[in-house]
């Protein structure tokens, strides 16, 4: 995975966008969990690092469980409509 940290090369990017007022902020998203011991070094290499566990953890704090139940029921209802037609 650490070979992917430089996939977004800002020097190459500036060839296309040379009118930037400020340097872009680098972000790195991965479906794999990055352990805390590696996170700091990964952030230095790749910018802001978002892994699956941290994304879920961040949103879970603000989650309104009742909305998920409503959404779940709506998906079930739509699925049944599609299957019965």
C-alpha positions as CSV (number, residue, x, y, z in Angstrom):
1,X,0.0,0.0,0.0
2,X,2.8,2.5,0.8
3,X,3.8,2.4,-2.9
4,X,0.5,4.3,-3.6
5,X,1.4,7.3,-1.4
6,X,2.9,9.2,-4.3
7,X,0.2,8.4,-6.9
8,X,-0.9,12.0,-6.6
9,X,2.2,13.9,-7.7
10,X,1.7,17.6,-7.1
11,X,4.6,18.5,-9.5
12,X,2.8,16.7,-12.3
13,X,-0.5,18.2,-11.2
14,X,0.8,21.8,-11.5
15,X,1.5,21.2,-15.2
16,X,-2.3,21.2,-15.6
17,X,-3.2,23.7,-13.0
18,X,-0.6,26.4,-12.8
19,X,-2.9,29.2,-11.6
20,X,-3.4,27.8,-8.0
21,X,-3.2,30.5,-5.4
22,X,-2.4,28.0,-2.6
23,X,-0.9,24.5,-2.8
24,X,-3.5,21.8,-2.9
25,X,-4.0,19.6,0.1
26,X,-3.2,15.9,-0.5
27,X,-5.7,13.2,0.7
28,X,-5.2,9.5,0.6
29,X,-8.2,7.1,1.0
30,X,-7.8,3.4,1.4
31,X,-10.2,0.5,2.1
32,X,-7.6,-1.0,4.4
33,X,-7.1,-0.1,8.1
34,X,-3.8,1.7,8.8
35,X,-2.6,1.0,12.4
36,X,-1.9,4.0,14.5
37,X,1.9,3.2,14.6
38,X,2.0,3.7,10.8
39,X,-0.6,6.5,10.5
40,X,1.8,9.4,11.3
41,X,4.4,8.3,8.7
42,X,1.6,7.6,6.2
43,X,0.3,11.1,6.7
44,X,3.7,12.6,6.1
45,X,4.0,10.7,2.8
46,X,0.4,10.9,1.5
47,X,-1.3,13.8,3.2
48,X,-4.6,13.4,5.1
49,X,-5.1,9.6,5.4
50,X,-8.6,8.2,5.5
51,X,-9.0,4.5,6.1
52,X,-12.3,2.5,6.3
53,X,-12.3,2.3,10.1
54,X,-11.6,5.9,10.7
55,X,-14.2,7.1,8.2
56,X,-16.9,4.9,9.8
57,X,-15.8,5.9,13.3
58,X,-16.0,9.6,12.4
59,X,-19.5,9.4,11.0
60,X,-20.8,7.0,13.6
61,X,-20.6,9.7,16.3
62,X,-23.1,11.8,14.4
63,X,-25.3,9.1,13.2
64,X,-29.0,9.3,13.7
65,X,-30.1,5.7,14.1
66,X,-33.7,6.4,13.4
67,X,-32.9,7.8,10.0
68,X,-31.1,4.5,9.1
69,X,-34.1,2.5,10.2
70,X,-36.3,4.7,7.9
71,X,-33.9,4.3,5.1
72,X,-33.6,0.6,5.6
73,X,-37.4,0.3,5.4
74,X,-37.5,2.4,2.2
75,X,-34.9,0.2,0.6
76,X,-36.8,-3.0,1.5
77,X,-40.0,-1.5,0.1
78,X,-38.4,-0.5,-3.2
79,X,-36.7,-3.9,-3.5
80,X,-40.0,-5.7,-3.0
81,X,-41.6,-3.5,-5.7
82,X,-38.9,-4.4,-8.2
83,X,-39.0,-8.1,-7.4
84,X,-42.8,-8.3,-7.6
85,X,-43.2,-6.5,-11.0
